[in-house]
């Protein structure tokens, strides 16, 4: 999609769920990583979908990628998501109220498994930062 003079690449995904074999999850992550990494640095990337893994509320080990605003605990699938985001210089750093943060509920189990990620340079520093096309993504 072209927005003014900026090319926007949107990727939507549905990752293998936690019951699938690790080989299938790794294969999926490698294929998606390859596709997203082919996007030129001067183009925007929005990566969204059901990644089927909680990154949790702690940003330990991923402070440049994880804003520390997640929900619950991280598991191996959540670590895989953060490794993916870190490799693409993406982030998950917007704060949300729990009602907007939790995307999966099954009985007493609550989790966040749906994410929207953008490259660090595409995220606006604040709502008033509109000096470049590259700063289009902001939390409102």
ZAKEPA-90008 format. One line per 3 residues: number of its first residue (from 1); for each residue x negated, y negated, z of C-alpha. Coordinates in steps of 0.001 Angstrom, whole numbers. Layout:
// ZAKEPA-90008
NUM = X Y Z | ...
END
This chain:
// ZAKEPA-90008
1 = 0 0 0 | -1321 -3464 -819 | -750 -6297 1682
4 = -1991 -9533 140 | -5594 -8763 -682 | -5836 -5824 1732
7 = -5376 -2151 866 | -3557 -282 3645 | -3979 3495 3889
10 = -1348 5253 6013 | -1861 8834 7152 | 937 10737 8873
13 = 209 14116 10419 | 1640 16991 12374 | -1181 18869 14075
16 = -1063 22560 15025 | 530 22965 18466 | -1236 24253 21571
19 = -269 27883 20915 | -2210 28014 17631 | -5722 29405 17360
22 = -8653 27047 17905 | -9910 27856 14389 | -6663 26515 12886
25 = -6885 23352 15009 | -10526 22769 14045 | -9765 23352 10363
28 = -6909 20844 10525 | -9052 18239 12325 | -11923 18677 9855
31 = -9640 18262 6825 | -7937 15165 8201 | -11253 13679 9342
34 = -12642 14151 5840 | -9630 12461 4216 | -9655 9477 6558
37 = -13438 9079 6361 | -13144 8717 2563 | -11332 5398 3031
40 = -13653 2487 2346 | -14624 302 5306 | -13037 -2789 3704
43 = -9643 -1042 3609 | -7273 -687 6561 | -6375 2681 8062
46 = -3291 3503 10086 | -3267 7066 11346 | -44 8217 12989
49 = 1709 11371 13975 | 2215 14241 16337 | -1314 15267 17293
52 = -6 17859 19791 | -2449 17079 22567 | -2434 14793 25604
55 = -5439 12472 25906 | -4432 11711 29509 | -4799 8541 31522
58 = -8540 8784 32176 | -10955 7337 29640 | -14014 9062 31163
61 = -16341 10061 28336 | -14378 8058 25759 | -14397 4492 27093
64 = -14925 3008 23605 | -12070 5041 22145 | -9612 5500 25003
67 = -8257 2355 26628 | -7438 4142 29892 | -3722 3547 29421
70 = -2567 7084 28641 | -302 9390 30588 | -1003 12516 32603
73 = -4028 14766 32175 | -6206 15537 29175 | -6559 19078 27863
76 = -8847 20581 25190 | -6468 19436 22427 | -6537 15897 23862
79 = -10339 15969 23860 | -10238 17038 20213 | -8039 14014 19413
82 = -10437 11645 21191 | -13433 13160 19396 | -11591 12632 16111
85 = -10773 9017 17002 | -14318 8355 18195 | -15797 9730 14966
88 = -13634 7367 12927 | -14171 4374 15249 | -10458 4370 16119
91 = -8823 3624 19429 | -5790 4335 21578 | -5878 1220 23708
94 = -2420 -349 23895 | -664 -357 27264 | 2914 905 27395
97 = 5577 1484 30019 | 6038 5172 30853 | 9380 5299 29019
100 = 7606 4261 25798 | 4430 6222 26490 | 5884 9698 27058
103 = 6680 11317 23689 | 7285 14916 24787 | 9542 16157 27578
106 = 10352 19803 28375 | 11996 20227 31757 | 9632 18719 34315
109 = 6734 18556 31849 | 6046 15123 30363 | 3254 14265 27965
112 = 2097 12001 25198 | 1378 13849 21957 | 2298 11219 19349
115 = -289 8591 18534 | -931 5655 16248 | -4605 4948 15690
118 = -6360 2192 13815 | -9987 1337 13277 | -11406 -920 15973
121 = -11960 -3773 13502 | -8284 -3687 12429 | -6919 -4347 15909
124 = -6136 -7969 16803 | -7831 -9197 19958 | -4644 -11006 20963
127 = -1322 -12033 19478 | -2766 -15342 18238 | -5714 -13794 16348
130 = -4587 -13993 12720 | -7814 -15371 11258 | -8454 -12328 9057
133 = -6342 -9713 7318 | -8406 -7126 9184 | -6814 -8216 12487
136 = -3246 -7259 11603 | -2501 -4633 14257 | -1275 -5880 17606
139 = 988 -4654 20373 | 4201 -6653 20709
END
